[in-house]
Amino acid sequence: MKPAIRVENLSKRYHIGRAPTGFSNLTETVRTVARSTWGKLKQLAAAGEATDGTAYWALKDVSFDVHPGEVVGVVGRNGAGKSTLLKLMSRITVPTSGRIEVRGRMGSLLEVGTGFHPELTGRENVFLNGSILGMTRQEIRAKFDKIVEFSEIGAYLDTPVKRYSSGMYVRLAFAVAAHLEPEILIVDEVLAVGDATFQRRCIDRMAELAAQGRTILFVSHNMQLIPRFCHRAVYLERGTVKQVGPADKVTQLYLDKLLEDSRTGDLRDKQRIGDGRAKFVRVGLLDGTGRALSVHTSGDDMTVRVDIETQHAIPDVTVAVSVQSLHGTRVISGSTRDTGFAASLTPGTQTFECRFDKVHIRPGQTVLVNLALTTEAGIVIDEVEAGAVLDVIGDERHVRLSTNTDQGVWVCPQEWAKI
């Protein structure tokens, strides 16, 4: 049986800092085209040689197959190439080299903002997407009521989608992608935008499609969902395939690597995303007295200390930290913006601290600390996933407390009474 998706030696190269320029007149247009053409001829003449230093390979020689009716997860850190892979499969961008074979009608749900025309209403976009998938208006009408019911945005159906919130957009986009009878469904981690109830409905809908023999490829940071929902998984690291195999084994390999790389506080060589104007260079975890933490005792205070290095003066930045479970559940988060703390950067190295009071993570958990630095407009300057790792233990306050991770990540103080 031929695969539903075949990826062969797929590579995608971007050029950092290269922005498109407008054409002011015919002369400039001709000059620009000529320069571009000459540059491409030189690249062909020097095949196999390195290009200029701004080249960045988001994917390099990626190969794998997805069989009809198979559910395959894609795992990897931020910047590993997961979203680039899905964009290439959805034909939003083209590969630098290699090829993708897709057999069957494909629906895709990528980041918020793709797939819909912002000036069209929700209703018009439903019909537009159906037409792109090759469906007739009659076929779309037959599915229309189910799409509206699933998305729960009936009151806004005739409003241009540019006025939708991110949650509304994702609800409609998933409803369209999952109900217009795709033979192949590609889903990125956009489901994180919706609320927990909607996420559960999305997973249930994907399970229905999988039971019907549809092929599903999706990206998720939820390491409990991947082994439970997927047959196989693809592990990407720095744009290359690290492992392809049974979902449980691949996710365990990914988690083991995540823990191994997070045991040191030095962040200089960590995988990251962002424009690079400033970088997190070190992270430290402290207890309530300022001593370095090797483990966190549930219920104690926790301070995250970060060093940021830059050669630029950058005003009005937001420094954010979050703590998540090993399986991807975010436990706590904080940012300078949340507290109204005015943060800016000056050339050199500067240190910021975020203190969390009484952090009641369940003993027995292992947690990861993520870091993000953004501008006032939300542009990512630097983002490091799993910058630090910490084991959580209990003390005399927790002698009767279960350490079973199925009991939840967070422990709330509780009192019982019979009335």
N, C-alpha and C positions, 0 to 999 in steps of 0.2 A: 504493500500500500504506500502510495506517495505521501510525503508529509504535507500537512496543511500549511506550514511555514518552514521554509528552508533559508537559513542565513549562512552565507559562504564568504569567508575572508572579508568581512565588513569592516570598513574603516571610515572615520569621519574626522577631518582636520579643520580647525578654526584658526583664525589669525587674531591674536589678542591685540586690542587697541585699534583695529582697523575699522573705521566707520565709513558707511557710504556717504558720498558727497553729491550734492545736487549739481545739475548741469545749468550753467548760466546762459550759454548760447551754443550755437552749432559748432563753433570752433573748438570750444572746450569739450563738447561731446565727442568730437572726432579725436581730439588729443587723448582723452581718457580711454576711449575704446582702443586706440592704437597702443597706448601703454599697457593696457590689460592684455591685449593680444600678444604683444612682444614678451610680456612677462610669462605668459603661458607657454610660448614657444621655447623660452629659455629653460623653463621647468622640464619640458619634454626632452630637450637636448641634454639636460643634466639628470636624466631619470636615475633614481636611486641615490642621488646626493641629497644632503640636508638642505632645506630651504632656510629662509631667514629665521632669526631667533624668536620671532613672535609666533611661530607655528605651535599649535597645541592640539594633540591628538585626543579627542574625546573618546574615540573607540579605535582599536587597532587589531585587525585580523580576528574578528569575532565570528565564530562558526558554531551553529547548533541547529537541530531540527525540532519541530513541534508536530506531533502526530494528530490526526483528526480525532476529536473527542477528548483530547488531553488537556489538563489544567496545569499550567506551568507558571511558577513564580519567579520573579527576578529580584535578587537581593544584592546588597552592596551599600557602601557608605555614600553619603552625599558627594557628588563629583565623580562617582565611579563610572558613569556613562549610561545609567539606567534610562533616564528620560530621553537622552539622545537616541538610544536604541529604539524606543517606542515611537519617537518622532519620525525616524527613518522608515519604520514599518508602516506608519500611517501616511507616508509620502508628504509630510509637512516640509521636510528638507530632503536633500539628495545626498547619497554617500560620496565620499572622495574616491573610494575604490571598493571592490567587492559587489555583492548583489544579494537581493532578497527575492525569494519566490513565495507568493501568497496564492493559495488555491481556495477560493470561496469568497463570499460577500463578507466584508469586514466592517465592523463598527468600532469606533475608538473613543475613549474618554481620557483626555490628557489634562494639562493644567488649565485652570480657569482662564477663559479668554480664547481658547481654540475651538474651532468647529462651528461656531455660530457667527452670523453677521450682526454686529452690534446695533445697526440701524433698523433691523427687522424685528417684528414682534416675536414672542414666543411661539405663537401659532404658525407664523410664516416660516420660522426656522425649523419647526418640526417637518413641514412639507419640503423645505429645501434639503434637509438632511436625508429624508427618504428618497428624494429624487437623485441625490448623489449616490445613494446605495443602489440605484437602479429600480426602485419600486414605482409602481403606478400610483396615481392619486387615490384610486379606489382601494388599493392595498394599504396605503397610509391611513385613509379614513377608517378602515377596519380596526386599526390599532390605536387610533387617536384617543379614544376615551380612556383606554388603559394607561396611556402615557400621561394624560392629564391627572388621572386618579393617583398614579404612583408619585408624580412630582409634587402634588399638593399645592400647585400655584395657579389653580383655575381662575382666581380673581385677577391675576396679572397676565393672563394669556395674551391679551391684545396690547400689552405694553412693550415698547422696545427693550430688548434684553440688556442694552447698555445701562438701563436704570435698575437692573436686578442687583440684589446683594450677591456676594460670592456663594452663599448657601443656596439661594434660589436658583442661581445659574447651574450649580452642580446637580441639584435635584432634577432639573429639567434635562440637562445634558445626559445624565445617567439613564433617565427614563427613556429618552430617545434612543441612546445606544443599545440599551438592553431589550427594547420592545419592537424594534424594526427588523426583527428576525435576522440578525447577523449570524453567519456560519462561524465567524471568528470574532471574538470580542477582546479588545486590548484596553486595559485600564491602568492608569497611573495612580499614584498615591493621593489623588485629589479627594478621595472619600474622606480624608481627614478634615475637610472643610465642614462637612455636615455634622448634625448632632448624632448622638449615640444610637437613637432609635432608627434614624435614616440609614446609618452605616449598617445596622443589623439587617434592615430590609434589602440593602444592596447586596450583602453577602448571601442572603437567602435567594435573591433573584439570580445571582451568578451560579448558585448551587443548582437551581432549577434548569438553567441553560446547560450546565455541565451534565446533568442527568438526561437531558435531551440529546446529548452527543455533540454539543457545540464545543469548539476549541476556544480556550481562554488563556490569555497571557497577561499577567498583571504584576505590577510593582507594589511592594508593601514593606514597611518597616516593622510590621507586626509579626514577630518571629514565632508566635503561637499559632497564628492563622495559617501561615505558609505550610507547615507540615500537616495541619488538619485538613486543609482545603485542596492542596496541590498534589499531583502525582510526582512531578519532578520540579527541580529548581535550577536556575542558572545563577551562579555567583560571579559578579563582576568586580574587578579590583583594578583601579587606575586605567580603565578603558579596555582591559583584556579579560578573557574568560579564565577565572581561577578554577572553577569546577562546574560540571554539569552532572546531575545524578538524582537519586531519590531525594525527595524534599527534606526528609528528616535529617539525613546525613549531611546534605549541603548546608542547611541552616545551622547545624551544630558546628560545622567547620567554620562558618562565618562568625558565629558567636565566640568560638575559641580564639580566632584571630583578633576579634574586637577586644577581648579581654587582654590578650597578650600585648597588644599595641597601646593599651591604656594604663599600664602599670607605672609609667613614668610621667613626671610632670612637665617634661620638655616637649614643647609643641612645634618646634621649628620644622621638623621633618614630617609632621602629620599631614594627611590628606585633607584638603580644604577646598572651599569654593569662595568666590568673592573677587573684587577688582584689584586687591593686593596693595592698596595704598597704606594700609596698616595691617599688622598681624598679631594674633595672640602668640606669645613666645613661651609662656609658662602658666601653669595652673596649679594651685595648691588648695588643699582642703584642711580647715582648721576647726577645732572644737570651740566651746564657749569661752575658754581661757586663752585662746590664741595659739594652742599647741597643734602641731601638725597631726593630722589624722591618718592612721593606717586602717582603722575600721571606724564605723559610726555606730554609736550606741543609741538604739531607738529611744526617742523622746528627748534627746539632747539637742542643743543648738548646733547649727552647721554654718560655717562661713566658707564661701568660695572666693578665693583670691586669684586675680588674673593680672599678668603683665602684658602690656600691649606696646609694640614697637612700631614707630613710624618715622619717616623723614619729612612728613608734611604737617602743616597746621590744618586740622579738620574740625570745624565748629559743629556744634549741635549733633552729636552722635548718640546712638542708643547702644548701651552695653547690656546684653541679656545672657542669662544663664538658665538652664533647665536641668532637672534631674529626672531620669527615666529608668524604668525597670529594664532588665536585660532583654526582655521580650518586646520592648517598644512602648510600654505604657508610660505616658508622662505623669510624673508624680507631683512635682512642684516646679514653678518657674518664677522668675523675677527679672525686672529690667529697670534701668534708670528712668525710663519714661513712665513706668507704672507708678513710681514713687515721686515723680516730679523733680528728680535729681538732675541738675544741669551738667551734662558731660560733654567735654570737648577734648581734642587731642592736640598736643604740641610736639614738635620734633624731638625725638628721643624715646625713652622708655618710661611709661607711667603705669601705676598700679591701681586697680579698683577692687573693692571688696563688696560682696553681697552676703548679708547675714540672714539666715532663716532661723526663726525661733521654734524650738520644740518640734523637731522633725520626727514624727511618729511613723517611720517606715517599718513594716513588719520584719522582725528578726529573721534571718535566713535568706533575705533577699540580697542580690548583687545589683548595684545601681551604677548608671553611667551619667557623666556630667557633660552636657553640650554647651557650646559657647557661640554667641553671635554678636557681630558688630555691624550696625547699619547706620545709614545717614538719616536725616530727618525725613527725607522723601521715601525711605524704605529700601534704598539701594544697598545690597549686601557688600560690605567692605571685606569682611572675613567671617567665615563660619567653620567651626571645627566640631565634628560629631565624635562623641565618645572621647573627649579630651582627657578624662580621668575616670577611674573606676574605684568603687568603694564597696566593701562587704558590710552588711548590717548585722549587728549582734544585739542580744538582750542582756539584761542584768536582773537584779532581784525583783524589779518591777514586772518582769515578764515570765516568771517561773511557770505560770499556768497557760501562757499564751502559745497557741499553735504556730509553728514555723512553716506549716504547709503553705506553699505559694498559691494554692487554689483558694485560700481564705481571703485573698485580696492583698494589695500592696500596702495600703495605708491602714494604720491602727488608730481608731478613735477611742478616746477615754469613754467608758460606759458604766452605767449603774443599772442594776436590775432590782425589781421589787415585785412582790406578789400582792395584788390588790383585789 
